[in-house]
Amino acid sequence: MKNIPGQPTARSVASPRATTIGVVIHYADVDAGGTWADRIIRGCGRELAEAGFHVAIFSFDQNEPAALEKVLAKIDEAGETLGGVLYFTNPALATLPRALDERNIGWVT
């Protein structure tokens, strides 16, 4: 099945080729070393590396009107290499969980 940018990609199950766990977080929180979010991301990265996964940061600007569409484009681009998403909740992406469900992508907050 061909991925069409901007369109959800239906997946029946997580891909056996999944190598990445995406982290969706506001860009200002990515650069704030030593924060709660930073410690979670680093801890996940260490644990996931042992399991053969790596972390991909999908950052966004919460003041950008098209923030959700831009994050979803990054998620869709990752395709079947994406095994799931860790989502640091933000009002700018309030409907992200529903969009991930529509794509059959596992997520946690």
C-alpha positions in Angstrom: 0.0 0.0 0.0 1.4 3.4 -1.0 1.5 6.1 1.7 -0.1 9.3 0.5 1.2 12.4 2.4 -1.5 13.9 4.6 -3.7 10.8 4.5 -3.9 8.2 7.3 -2.1 4.9 6.5 -4.2 1.9 7.7 -2.1 -0.8 9.4 -3.6 -4.0 10.7 -0.9 -4.6 13.3 2.4 -3.2 14.3 5.0 -3.9 11.7 7.6 -6.6 12.3 10.1 -4.1 10.8 9.3 -1.4 13.4 12.5 0.1 14.7 11.3 3.4 16.0 9.3 4.8 18.9 8.1 8.4 18.2 8.0 11.0 20.9 5.6 13.9 20.2 6.6 16.9 22.3 6.6 20.7 22.0 9.9 21.9 20.7 10.7 24.1 23.7 10.6 21.0 25.9 13.0 19.1 23.8 15.8 21.6 24.4 15.2 22.0 28.1 17.8 19.5 29.4 17.2 18.0 32.8 13.4 18.5 32.8 10.9 15.8 33.7 10.2 15.2 30.0 13.9 15.1 29.1 14.6 12.5 31.8 11.7 10.4 30.5 12.9 10.6 26.9 16.5 9.7 27.9 15.3 6.8 30.0 13.1 5.5 27.3 15.9 5.8 24.8 18.2 3.7 27.0 15.6 1.0 27.5 14.4 0.9 23.9 18.0 0.7 22.6 18.4 -2.6 24.5 15.3 -3.9 22.7 16.6 -2.8 19.3 14.5 0.4 19.0 15.5 4.0 18.8 13.6 7.2 19.7 12.6 9.7 17.0 11.5 13.1 18.3 8.5 14.6 16.4 8.6 18.2 17.8 6.1 20.9 17.1 5.4 24.6 17.7 2.2 24.9 19.8 1.5 28.3 18.3 1.6 27.0 14.7 -1.9 26.7 13.3 -1.0 23.6 11.3 0.9 21.8 14.2 -1.3 18.7 14.1 -1.0 18.3 10.3 2.8 18.7 10.5 3.2 16.1 13.2 0.9 13.7 11.4 3.0 14.2 8.2 6.1 13.2 10.1 4.3 10.2 11.6 3.0 9.1 8.2 6.5 9.5 6.7 7.9 7.1 9.3 5.5 4.5 8.0 5.8 1.0 9.2 9.1 1.6 10.9 7.1 3.4 13.6 6.2 1.0 16.4 4.3 3.4 18.6 4.2 7.0 20.0 4.9 8.5 23.4 2.8 11.7 23.4 3.4 14.5 25.9 -0.1 16.0 25.8 -0.6 19.6 24.6 -3.8 21.4 23.7 -2.4 22.2 20.2 -2.6 18.5 19.4 -5.7 17.6 21.3 -7.0 15.3 18.6 -3.7 13.5 18.0 -4.8 10.4 20.0 -7.8 9.9 17.7 -5.6 10.4 14.6 -3.2 7.8 15.9 -6.1 5.4 16.6 -7.3 5.9 13.0 -3.8 4.9 11.8 -3.7 1.9 14.2 -0.6 3.3 15.9 -0.2 2.5 19.5 0.3 5.4 21.8 0.8 6.4 25.5 0.7 9.7 27.3 
